[in-house]
């Protein structure tokens, strides 16, 4: 590989996977940040479309009921990022949900905050949004649904670990 191509690849990697520092952020966003911002807005549209067509199941208990009856009807599982939560129960629930989704080929994304997820769904912050399932639309996937599916496939098969956490807009 020529040195010029290596320099270009390193530049792209630096742009995509910039490690956060305590320095002041430059005025322009990195490509990775723009992608996250855009995918966050797209996910917000997908969530709102699902709410308007009554395709949303919220809460771990209700989600497990749907998954036990009809896992093939689930298009997407959305989990709020538990982060460094000291609640072991939430961590175990999320781990089991991730494993179930993986085994049943259900796309699964994590979002940055449960409060933002509740707002996106038109729910109060006290509602259970520990797990949100979106069912497939009867009329076929929207362009936003397809974009989220493409984002998931790209993230899963890119070898980047851990998988990205989508930042929902406020």
C-alpha positions in Angstrom: 0.0 0.0 0.0 1.4 3.4 -0.9 2.3 5.9 1.8 -0.3 8.3 0.4 -3.2 5.8 0.8 -2.0 5.0 4.3 -2.1 8.7 5.2 -5.6 9.0 3.8 -6.8 6.0 5.7 -5.3 7.3 8.9 -6.9 10.6 8.3 -10.3 9.0 7.8 -9.9 6.9 10.9 -8.9 9.9 12.9 -12.0 11.7 11.7 -14.4 8.9 12.3 -13.1 7.6 15.6 -11.8 10.7 17.3 -11.2 10.1 21.0 -12.9 12.7 23.2 -10.5 14.9 25.1 -10.9 17.7 27.6 -9.7 20.3 25.1 -12.1 22.8 23.6 -14.2 21.3 20.8 -13.5 22.7 17.3 -16.3 24.7 15.7 -16.9 22.0 13.1 -18.3 18.6 14.0 -16.4 15.5 13.0 -18.0 13.2 10.5 -18.8 10.6 13.2 -20.6 13.3 15.3 -22.6 14.4 12.2 -23.5 10.8 11.5 -24.6 10.3 15.1 -26.6 13.6 15.1 -28.3 12.6 11.8 -29.1 9.1 12.9 -30.5 10.4 16.1 -32.9 12.6 14.2 -33.8 9.7 11.9 -34.4 7.4 14.9 -36.6 10.1 16.4 -38.7 10.1 13.2 -39.0 6.3 13.3 -40.1 6.4 16.9 -42.7 9.0 16.2 -44.0 7.1 13.1 -44.3 3.9 15.3 -46.2 5.8 18.0 -48.6 7.3 15.4 -49.4 3.9 14.0 -49.6 2.1 17.4 -46.6 -0.2 16.8 -44.8 0.6 20.1 -44.5 -1.7 23.2 -42.8 -0.1 26.2 -41.4 -1.7 29.4 -39.5 -4.9 30.0 -42.6 -6.9 31.1 -44.8 -6.0 28.1 -41.8 -6.4 25.8 -41.1 -9.9 27.0 -44.8 -10.8 26.5 -44.7 -9.6 22.9 -41.3 -11.4 22.2 -42.6 -14.7 23.6 -45.7 -14.6 21.4 -44.5 -13.0 18.2 -40.7 -12.2 17.9 -41.0 -12.1 14.1 -43.2 -9.0 14.3 -40.5 -6.9 16.0 -38.6 -4.6 13.7 -36.4 -2.9 16.3 -35.5 -3.0 20.0 -34.4 0.3 21.6 -32.7 0.3 25.0 -31.6 3.3 26.9 -27.9 3.2 27.8 -27.6 2.0 31.4 -24.1 3.4 31.5 -22.4 2.9 34.8 -25.8 2.4 36.6 -25.4 0.6 39.9 -28.7 -1.1 39.3 -27.7 -4.7 38.6 -31.3 -5.6 37.7 -31.3 -3.2 34.8 -28.0 -4.5 33.6 -29.2 -8.1 33.7 -32.5 -7.3 31.9 -30.6 -5.4 29.2 -28.1 -8.3 28.8 -30.9 -10.8 28.4 -32.8 -8.6 26.0 -29.7 -8.1 23.9 -29.1 -11.8 23.8 -32.7 -12.6 22.8 -32.6 -10.0 20.0 -29.3 -11.3 18.7 -30.6 -14.9 18.7 -33.8 -13.9 16.9 -32.3 -11.5 14.4 -34.0 -8.4 15.9 -32.1 -5.2 15.3 -31.2 -3.5 18.6 -30.0 0.0 19.3 -29.0 1.8 22.4 -29.9 5.5 23.0 -28.1 7.9 25.3 -30.9 8.7 27.8 -34.2 7.2 28.9 -35.6 10.7 29.5 -35.0 11.6 25.8 -36.5 8.2 24.8 -39.6 8.8 26.9 -40.0 12.3 25.4 -39.7 10.9 21.8 -42.5 8.5 22.6 -44.7 11.2 24.1 -44.5 9.6 27.5 -43.6 11.1 30.9 -40.1 10.4 32.4 -41.7 8.2 35.0 -43.1 5.7 32.4 -41.2 2.5 31.9 -39.0 2.9 28.8 -36.4 0.4 30.0 -37.1 -1.5 26.8 -39.0 -0.3 23.7 -40.0 -2.5 20.9 -41.2 -1.3 17.5 -43.2 -3.7 15.3 -42.9 -3.8 11.6 -45.4 -1.5 9.8 -48.1 -3.1 7.8 -47.5 -0.9 4.8 -43.8 -1.6 4.5 -40.7 0.1 5.7 -40.4 3.9 5.4 -37.2 5.4 4.2 -36.3 6.3 7.8 -36.9 2.7 8.8 -34.6 1.5 6.1 -31.9 4.1 7.1 -32.0 2.8 10.7 -31.7 -0.8 9.4 -28.7 0.2 7.3 -27.1 2.0 10.2 -27.5 -1.1 12.4 -26.1 -3.4 9.7 -23.1 -1.1 9.2 -22.5 -0.7 13.0 -22.8 -4.5 13.6 -20.6 -5.6 10.8 -17.9 -2.9 11.0 -16.1 -4.6 13.8 -16.3 -1.5 16.0 -16.8 -2.4 19.6 -18.7 -1.4 21.6 -21.6 -0.7 19.4 -22.4 3.0 19.1 -25.0 4.6 21.4 -27.3 6.8 19.4 -27.8 10.3 20.7 -31.4 11.4 20.5 -32.0 15.1 20.0 -33.6 17.0 22.9 
